[in-house]
Amino acid sequence: MMWQQAEGGTEQQPAPARQGVSRSEEEMPRVVLTRRQIVLFGVFILSGIAFFYFVLPKLAGVGTTLHRIERGDNWWIAAGVVLEIASFAGYVALFRAVFVRGQGRIGWRESYEITMAGLVATRLFAAAGAGGVALTAWALRRSGMEPRLVACRMVAFMVLLYVIYAASLLIDGVGLGSGLFPGGGSFAITILPALIAAVLFVIAGAMALLPGDLERRLSGWASGSGRLAHWVARSVTVPALAASGVRTAIDLIRSRNGGLLGALAWWGFDISVLWAMFHAFGTSPPFTVIWMAYFVGMLGNLLPLPGGLGGVEGGMIGAFAAFGVDFNLALLAVLSYRGISFWLPTLPGAVAYFQLRRTVARWRDEQSDSGPAGARAGAAEPAGALQSSG
């Protein structure tokens, strides 16, 4: 198979393998929005509302606490809304810095539609935003980007986004655990997360050191036919793509692209929303405590819950309790924060989802009008997002 080297040899994309795109391949991925998922999501939301409004208030002391939400400082709440908008603006900027290089078809409007529609998919599906990743990759392929290039840049995007996450756990965990930062905290809530983050950095560094032609070196193992060869073909592609994505992320950092600051904006402004909610209802703990409890609580996104709803709240409140923050204040701040960060973008995200459908239909018409060249540009993904087409 012939491979085209792109951007300093870090990104690889396969030569187009098929001339046309079937109607089914142009449809919005089924995993993103199905009737069953909508019904389940609706039931989950209704159950959550029933719990927070009818069950939780009956618990000793909690009902009185929840009624304090109505008496929060409106100026701080408004500031939280503005900070959340700034957070999503940073996400769009990061998306453009990573994906819209040499891609004239995706402007700011299309970037907004893809990122906000991906947010809705993330809300509907668990597994740390897998639904949003699937929809984003689908939209990029429909824009004409080669599947292999989409996969590589998707890895780079996730690396750039979550290197902030891991660095926060490492820096803040060590700072709190050693007493360098105010807030204290036990080994389990400070040093242990820092150690996990350090391991993640070691793994990412090891991937970056893998040879650029790793897949070619291992391709001999995948020769032949049969189920074993098919499994080996998939297995050797994954580390090669991961290594290519990590190297692409490193090259982007070296290029000093200002759009990469969007990763800092995405996390920083979102954390600041939580900080603002503490001020809206009382006295805020040290920002270093909010910083750590925020990222520890975000691990709730890994639970099989839509958007981590319930898991994130519980994780954050538990982390604040471990730092000795008043339970009632933490409850108010976290629930208010999630009310802004989870629910505020959902309606515009749903609108962007349907706007994206029209945008993709326009791209499809443009590719059809451009003839065979357009068809090749929109060539469908080979079987398996990370599998070589031959």
C-alpha positions in Angstrom: 0.0 0.0 0.0 1.3 3.5 -0.9 1.3 6.1 1.9 1.6 9.8 1.5 3.7 11.6 4.1 2.2 14.9 5.4 3.5 17.7 7.6 7.0 16.7 8.3 6.3 13.0 8.3 4.2 13.0 11.5 0.8 12.6 9.8 0.1 9.8 7.4 -2.8 9.3 5.1 -3.7 6.5 2.7 -4.1 7.0 -1.0 -7.8 7.0 -1.9 -9.0 3.4 -2.2 -12.5 3.9 -3.6 -14.1 6.2 -6.1 -17.5 6.6 -4.7 -19.5 7.0 -1.5 -22.6 5.1 -0.8 -25.7 6.7 0.5 -25.5 4.9 3.8 -22.0 6.1 4.3 -23.1 9.7 4.0 -25.7 9.5 6.8 -25.1 10.8 10.3 -23.5 8.0 12.3 -26.2 5.9 14.0 -24.2 5.8 17.3 -24.7 9.6 17.6 -28.4 9.8 17.9 -30.9 7.0 17.8 -34.5 6.8 19.1 -33.5 4.3 21.8 -30.7 6.5 23.1 -33.0 9.5 23.1 -35.6 7.7 25.1 -33.1 6.3 27.6 -31.5 9.8 27.9 -34.9 11.3 28.5 -35.7 8.7 31.2 -32.4 9.3 32.8 -32.9 13.1 32.9 -36.4 12.8 34.3 -35.1 10.4 37.0 -32.4 12.8 37.8 -34.8 15.7 38.1 -37.1 13.6 40.3 -34.2 12.7 42.5 -33.0 16.3 43.0 -36.4 17.8 43.5 -38.3 15.1 45.4 -35.9 12.7 47.0 -32.8 14.8 47.9 -34.7 17.6 49.6 -36.1 15.0 52.1 -32.6 14.1 53.3 -31.7 15.7 56.6 -30.3 19.1 56.0 -30.0 18.9 52.3 -33.4 20.3 51.5 -32.6 23.5 53.3 -29.3 23.7 51.5 -30.9 23.3 48.0 -33.3 26.1 48.7 -30.3 28.4 49.1 -29.7 28.1 45.3 -32.5 30.6 44.8 -30.6 33.1 47.0 -27.3 32.9 45.1 -25.5 36.1 44.0 -26.8 36.8 40.5 -23.7 38.7 39.5 -21.5 35.7 40.2 -23.9 33.4 38.4 -23.9 35.7 35.4 -20.1 35.7 35.5 -20.2 31.9 35.5 -22.3 32.0 32.3 -19.8 34.3 30.6 -16.9 32.1 31.7 -18.6 29.0 30.3 -19.1 30.7 26.9 -15.4 31.6 26.9 -14.6 28.0 27.6 -16.4 26.8 24.6 -14.8 29.5 22.5 -11.4 28.1 23.5 -12.6 24.6 22.4 -13.5 25.9 19.0 -10.2 27.7 18.7 -8.3 24.5 19.6 -10.4 22.5 17.0 -9.4 24.9 14.3 -5.7 24.9 15.3 -5.6 21.1 15.0 -8.0 20.1 12.3 -8.4 23.1 10.0 -4.9 23.2 8.6 -4.9 23.1 4.8 -8.7 22.6 5.0 -10.4 25.5 3.3 -13.9 24.0 3.4 -14.3 24.3 7.2 -14.7 27.9 8.4 -15.6 29.3 11.8 -19.3 28.6 11.3 -18.6 24.9 10.4 -16.1 24.6 13.2 -18.8 25.9 15.7 -21.4 23.4 14.3 -19.0 20.4 14.5 -17.9 21.2 18.1 -21.3 22.0 19.5 -23.0 19.1 17.8 -20.2 16.9 19.2 -21.1 18.3 22.6 -24.7 17.0 22.2 -23.3 13.5 21.3 -21.1 13.6 24.4 -24.2 14.4 26.5 -26.0 11.4 25.0 -23.2 8.9 25.4 -20.8 7.9 28.1 -17.2 6.6 27.8 -15.5 10.0 28.2 -17.1 11.7 25.2 -16.9 8.8 22.7 -20.1 10.0 21.0 -18.6 13.4 20.4 -15.4 11.9 19.0 -17.4 9.7 16.6 -19.5 12.6 15.3 -16.5 14.9 14.9 -14.6 12.3 12.9 -17.6 11.6 10.8 -18.1 15.3 9.9 -14.4 15.8 9.1 -14.5 12.8 6.7 -17.5 14.2 5.0 -15.7 17.5 4.6 -13.2 15.6 2.4 -10.5 14.9 4.8 -8.9 11.5 4.5 -9.8 8.9 7.2 -6.2 8.3 8.2 -5.5 12.0 8.5 -8.7 12.4 10.6 -7.6 9.6 13.0 -4.1 11.1 13.4 -5.3 14.6 14.1 -8.0 13.3 16.4 -5.3 11.6 18.5 -3.3 14.9 18.4 -6.4 16.9 19.5 -7.0 14.6 22.5 -3.4 14.7 23.5 -3.3 18.5 23.5 -6.6 18.6 25.4 -5.7 16.0 28.0 -2.1 17.0 28.6 -3.6 19.9 30.5 -5.6 17.5 32.5 -2.6 15.3 33.4 -0.3 18.3 34.0 -2.9 19.7 36.4 -3.1 16.5 38.4 0.7 16.3 38.5 1.5 19.9 39.4 -1.4 20.6 41.8 -1.2 17.1 43.4 2.4 17.5 44.2 1.9 21.1 45.3 -0.9 20.2 47.7 0.7 17.1 48.9 4.0 18.8 49.7 2.4 21.8 51.3 3.7 24.1 48.6 0.1 25.0 47.7 -2.6 25.9 50.3 -5.4 23.5 50.9 -3.7 20.4 52.3 -5.3 17.0 51.5 -4.4 13.4 52.0 -2.1 11.2 50.0 -5.1 9.6 48.2 -6.4 12.9 46.9 -3.2 14.6 46.1 -0.1 12.5 45.5 -1.9 9.4 44.1 -3.5 11.3 41.2 -0.1 13.0 40.6 1.5 9.6 40.3 -1.1 8.4 37.8 -0.6 11.6 35.8 3.2 10.9 35.7 2.6 7.4 34.4 0.4 8.8 31.6 3.2 11.2 30.6 5.7 8.3 30.5 3.3 6.4 28.2 2.8 9.4 25.9 6.6 9.9 25.8 7.2 6.3 24.9 4.7 6.5 22.0 6.5 9.6 20.7 9.7 7.5 20.5 8.2 4.8 18.4 9.7 4.8 14.9 7.7 6.6 12.2 7.7 3.5 10.0 6.5 1.2 12.8 3.4 0.0 10.8 5.5 -0.9 7.8 7.9 -2.9 10.0 5.1 -4.8 11.5 3.0 -5.2 8.4 4.7 -8.5 7.6 3.0 -10.0 10.6 -0.4 -9.1 9.1 0.3 -10.7 5.7 -1.9 -13.6 4.7 -5.6 -14.2 5.1 -7.8 -15.4 7.9 -9.0 -14.0 11.2 -5.6 -13.9 12.9 -4.1 -11.9 10.1 -7.1 -9.5 10.2 -6.7 -9.1 14.0 -2.9 -8.5 13.6 -3.6 -5.9 10.9 -5.8 -3.9 13.2 -3.4 -4.3 16.2 -0.3 -3.0 14.4 -2.2 0.0 13.1 -3.3 1.3 16.5 0.2 2.0 18.0 1.4 3.5 14.7 -1.5 6.0 14.6 -1.1 6.7 18.3 2.6 7.5 17.9 1.8 9.6 14.8 -0.8 11.6 16.7 1.5 12.2 19.7 4.3 13.4 17.4 1.8 15.7 15.5 0.7 17.2 18.9 4.4 17.8 19.7 5.0 19.5 16.3 2.0 21.7 16.8 3.3 22.8 20.2 6.7 23.6 18.6 5.0 25.6 15.9 3.6 28.0 18.7 0.2 28.1 17.1 -1.8 30.6 19.2 -4.9 28.4 18.7 -3.4 25.8 21.0 -4.1 28.2 23.9 -7.7 27.1 23.4 -6.9 24.0 25.4 -6.0 26.1 28.4 -9.1 28.2 27.8 -11.3 25.2 27.7 -10.2 23.9 31.1 -9.3 27.1 32.8 -12.6 29.0 32.1 -14.6 25.9 33.0 -12.8 25.6 36.3 -13.4 29.3 36.9 -17.2 28.6 36.6 -16.9 26.3 39.6 -14.8 29.0 41.4 -17.5 31.6 40.6 -20.3 29.4 42.0 -18.5 29.1 45.3 -18.4 32.9 45.5 -22.1 33.0 44.6 -23.0 31.0 47.7 -20.4 31.7 50.2 -16.6 31.7 50.8 -14.5 30.0 48.2 -11.8 27.5 49.3 -8.3 28.0 47.9 -8.3 27.9 44.1 -5.7 25.0 44.3 -8.4 22.9 46.1 -11.0 23.8 43.4 -8.4 22.9 40.7 -7.7 19.5 42.2 -11.3 18.6 43.1 -12.5 19.6 39.6 -10.2 17.2 37.8 -10.7 14.4 40.3 -14.4 14.8 39.8 -14.1 14.8 36.0 -13.1 11.1 36.3 -16.9 10.6 36.6 -17.1 11.0 32.9 -15.6 7.5 32.5 -18.8 6.0 34.2 -21.5 4.6 31.8 -23.7 7.7 32.3 -24.8 10.3 29.7 -22.2 13.1 29.9 -21.1 11.7 33.3 -24.3 13.1 34.8 -24.4 12.1 38.4 -20.9 10.6 38.4 -19.1 14.0 38.0 -21.2 15.7 40.6 -20.6 12.9 43.1 -16.9 12.8 42.4 -16.5 16.6 42.8 -18.5 16.8 46.0 -16.6 13.8 47.4 -13.3 15.4 46.5 -14.3 18.6 48.2 -15.4 16.7 51.3 -11.9 15.0 51.4 -10.4 18.5 51.4 -12.6 19.5 54.4 -14.8 21.9 52.4 -18.2 22.5 53.9 -20.6 19.9 52.4 -23.5 22.2 52.0 -21.4 24.8 50.2 -19.8 22.2 48.0 -23.2 20.8 47.1 -24.5 24.2 46.1 -21.4 25.2 44.1 -21.1 21.9 42.2 -24.8 21.6 41.3 -24.9 25.2 40.1 -21.7 24.7 38.2 -23.1 21.6 36.5 -26.3 23.5 35.8 -24.3 25.9 33.7 -21.6 23.7 32.2 -23.9 20.8 31.3 -27.3 22.3 30.5 -26.4 25.8 29.1 -24.7 24.6 25.9 -27.2 21.7 25.3 -29.9 23.8 23.4 -27.4 25.6 21.1 -25.7 22.2 20.6 -28.9 20.6 19.5 -29.5 23.4 17.0 -25.9 23.0 15.8 -26.5 19.3 15.3 -29.3 20.0 12.7 -27.3 22.8 11.1 -24.4 20.3 10.7 -26.7 17.9 8.8 -27.5 20.6 6.3 -23.8 21.6 6.0 -22.8 18.0 5.3 -25.6 17.7 2.7 -24.1 20.8 1.0 -20.7 19.3 1.1 -22.1 16.2 -0.5 -23.7 18.2 -3.3 -20.5 20.1 -3.9 -18.5 16.8 -4.2 -21.1 15.4 -6.6 -20.9 18.6 -8.8 -17.1 18.4 -8.8 -17.1 15.0 -10.4 -14.6 12.1 -9.8 -12.2 14.4 -8.0 -14.8 15.4 -5.5 -15.8 11.8 -5.0 -12.2 10.8 -4.3 -11.9 13.6 -1.7 -14.9 12.3 0.1 -13.9 8.7 0.0 -15.4 6.7 2.8 -13.5 5.3 5.7 -12.2 1.8 5.3 -13.6 -0.9 7.6 -12.6 0.2 11.1 -11.6 3.7 11.9 -8.0 2.7 12.7 -7.6 -0.1 10.1 -5.5 0.2 7.0 -7.3 -0.1 3.8 -4.9 -2.6 2.4 
